[in-house]
Amino acid sequence: MVAWLSLPQMILYTALYLLSQWLMPHITPQMLADFKACGGLLLFAMGLKIAKMRQIAILDLLPALLLAPILSCIF
């Protein structure tokens, strides 16, 4: 049964790999820097949540990872 679960995972990872190969030539260094900065802020917010210093809904902020490169390209 567990072996059958590897099939959808393989399909998903293969699709992500092929998508990244198609997308990477279109990514500028500025877009990549903005993506990394957004990820760093989310990581910082996660650290605050783990330390119980501040309760932040990190899952609600995940779409920012998709919007950061797009907005970087526009502006």
C-alpha positions as CSV (number, residue, x, y, z in Angstrom):
1,M,0.0,0.0,0.0
2,V,2.8,2.4,0.9
3,A,4.5,1.8,-2.4
4,W,1.4,3.1,-4.3
5,L,1.7,6.4,-2.5
6,S,5.1,7.0,-4.1
7,L,3.5,7.2,-7.6
8,P,1.6,10.5,-7.1
9,Q,4.6,11.9,-5.3
10,M,6.8,11.0,-8.2
11,I,4.4,12.6,-10.7
12,L,4.2,15.8,-8.6
13,Y,8.0,16.1,-8.2
14,T,8.5,15.5,-11.9
15,A,5.9,18.2,-12.8
16,L,7.6,20.6,-10.4
17,Y,11.0,19.9,-11.9
18,L,9.8,20.4,-15.5
19,L,8.0,23.6,-14.5
20,S,11.2,24.9,-12.9
21,Q,13.2,24.1,-16.0
22,W,10.8,26.0,-18.1
23,L,10.5,29.0,-15.7
24,M,14.1,29.5,-14.6
25,P,15.3,31.3,-17.8
26,H,12.6,33.9,-17.2
27,I,13.7,34.7,-13.6
28,T,15.8,37.8,-13.2
29,P,18.3,38.2,-10.3
30,Q,16.0,40.9,-8.8
31,M,13.0,38.6,-8.8
32,L,15.1,35.9,-7.1
33,A,16.3,38.4,-4.5
34,D,12.8,39.5,-3.7
35,F,11.6,35.9,-3.4
36,K,14.5,35.1,-1.0
37,A,13.7,38.3,1.0
38,C,10.0,37.3,1.3
39,G,11.0,33.8,2.4
40,G,13.3,35.3,5.0
41,L,10.5,37.3,6.5
42,L,8.3,34.3,6.6
43,L,11.0,32.4,8.3
44,F,11.5,35.2,10.9
45,A,7.7,35.2,11.5
46,M,7.8,31.4,12.0
47,G,10.6,31.8,14.6
48,L,8.5,34.4,16.5
49,K,5.6,31.9,16.5
50,I,7.8,29.0,17.7
51,A,9.2,31.2,20.5
52,K,5.6,32.1,21.4
53,M,6.5,35.8,21.2
54,R,3.8,36.6,18.7
55,Q,1.0,34.5,17.1
56,I,1.2,35.0,13.3
57,A,-0.9,33.0,10.8
58,I,2.0,32.0,8.6
59,L,-0.1,29.9,6.2
60,D,-2.1,33.0,5.4
61,L,1.2,34.7,4.3
62,L,2.3,31.9,1.9
63,P,0.7,33.5,-1.2
64,A,3.3,36.3,-0.8
65,L,5.9,33.9,-2.1
66,L,4.0,33.8,-5.4
67,L,3.3,37.5,-5.5
68,A,6.8,38.7,-4.7
69,P,8.4,37.7,-8.0
70,I,5.4,38.9,-10.0
71,L,5.3,42.3,-8.3
72,S,9.1,42.5,-8.7
73,C,8.7,42.0,-12.4
74,I,6.0,44.7,-12.7
75,F,7.8,47.3,-10.6
